[in-house]
């Protein structure tokens, strides 16, 4: 009896690969990727146009980044959300989607979450580029992570609120108009409130970290309340919870008043005592100290052995007649670009002027001899070409004004007498001069 071998089973075809989900499709092909790219480009182009004003100081870098995010990236996120929200209406599929099995809230989240994710991604790319551009020139401190997270939450809330607005406003120009209105509210409106993300941009001070997190909670809770009010049907508990969170956060912000947090590094100084007077700059940028010291070293060399000098120049300033005199301004983007003095000679001239001291009274200003002596000392310490003075002298010569020409000649003679003095004689005379630096009586100024 023969046995038949069992038939070999036919191979079963492998099941087809699952299709890409709707959320992944939105991430890959939706409007969000273009919104994120536009937001990143907006921040980078704006900040790159004024890079010298913020590179080298973390506080200035973060202030510029925060301001650009609030005033420019926020309207971009709001407009992108509004345009995305009106997409289904523009292609005529609104009624079809409303009959789908998915709930309104789920359909909303399927389009909003990818947009919010791309918005944050664009902000992260721009932020990383800006921080890396400033990092080689910084020498103290660090970025405030709470501000970065708060700005990211603000952009998410703007995108979500824009999505709701796009669904409710059947107007193609709603997206740009809403963006312009948000910019006007935050950047141009005189209305100031702790509830606005722009609070602190106009000199009120920096928010404390807890205020930044509460601000993020307020914006996100406000967005969540708006979304639930628009899409939820039987989710009153969720709606009430988000509304309660928004109200609690708003009340907390309104109760704090103006933010007054100060960077502790700006209250301390670091000094270089190898020259006299010593040089002190704020601890927020100690890497600037060698540049400042090098600029002042020629001036300090001329003051070697001179008495009655103050003990130090300081960026924190000082009082008249004290041991500390103020350094000239070290504003980034003007006097300082990437930790380098733009015009060391002019800045040294300003430092010499602060060392001599502003005239303490009108009597000394109006006295021709005392004023000439002070100008002579200033010119010897930090000579600087005065093109306006040269033009006035040429004009006086052309007009034959003998009185003006005699005054210019006396000025040149005084400068020549100071230069022609011996080293010890000049030191002794300068010691007598600096003893009268803060005195009002012009007769006390030594003759030259």
C-alpha positions, 0 to 999 in steps of 0.5 A: 500500500502506497502512502502519499506524502502530504502536500506542501503548503503554499507559501503565504504572502507577507502582509503589506507594510502598514501605511504611514499614519496620518500624523507621520504624513503630516510631519513629513508633508504638511505645512509645518516643515515650511513654517519651521523653516520660515521661523528659523530663517526669520530669526537668523536673518534678523539676528545676523544683521546685528551680530556685533551687538550681542556676540560675546555677552550671554545676557545680550545674546539671550535678550536679542534672541528673546526679543526677536522670538517674541516680536517676529517668530510669534507672529510667524507661528500665529500666521502659520497656524491660521493658514494651516487651520483654513486648509480644509476649508480652502480645498473643500473637504471640511464637510467630508472630514466632519463625517469621519469617525475620528472626533473633532478634537482628534482631527484638530490634534492631527494637524496641530501637533505636527505644526507645533513640533516643526515650529519648536524645531525651527526655533531650536535650530535658530537658537542653537545657531545663535548660541554657538555663534556667541559662545567663542566670544563669551567668558562668563555666565551661561544662557538661561534655560528657563527663558528658552523653554518659555519662548518655545511654549509661547511659539506652541501656544501661538501656533495652536491659537492660530490654528483655531483662528484659521478654522473660525475665520473664513478669510484668506488674508486672516493669517498675515493680518493676525501676524501683523496684529500680534506684532503691533500688540507686542511691539508697537502698542503702549499697553503693557501687562505681565500677561504679555510675552513682551513684558520685560523687553522695554526696560522693566527687567528680567523675569525670574525663572519661576515667572517664566514657567508660570508665563509658559503655563498661562499661554499653554493653558489659554491655548488648551482652553481655546482648543477644548472650547472649539472642539470638545463636546462632552469634555467639560471637566477638561475645559474647566481644568484648563481654564482654571489653570489659565486663570491661576497662572494669570492671577499669579503673574498679575500679582508679581508686578514688574520683574526686577531680577538682575544678573548677579555677574553685573554687580561684581567686577574683576580687576587688573592691578598690574597697571595704575590706576587699576582697571575693573570690568563687570564679571559678566565679561572678564574676557574683555579685561585684557583688551581694555587693559591693553588700550589703557596701558599707554595712558598708564605709562604716562602716569607712572610716578604721578600722585593724587590719582584715583585707585582704579577705573571701573565699569561700575562707576564711582563718585567725584573725588573718590578712589574709583572713576568710571570707565567709558561705556563698553556697549556691544555693537558700538565700542565693542564688537566680538570682544574687540574695541572698535576705536581704541584711541578714541576710547582711551581719550574718553578714559583720560577725560573721565580720569581728569574729571568733568569740571566741578563748577561753572567758574572753572569752565568759564575760566580760560586759563583753567580750561586750557590747562585741562585740555592740555593735560587731556591732549598729552595723555591721549592725543586725538585729532580734532578735525572740528577744531582744525576747521575752526582755526582755518576759518579764523585764519581766513577771516583774520580773527586775531583773537581766535588765532591768539587763543589757538596759539596759546593752546599750542604753546601750553601743549609744547610746554608740557611736552618739553618738561623733564620726566620728574618735572612733569610728574611733579606738575601733574601731581599738583594738577590732579590734586585739584581735579575735583576743586571748583576754584580755578585759581588752584589749578597750577599754571602751565 
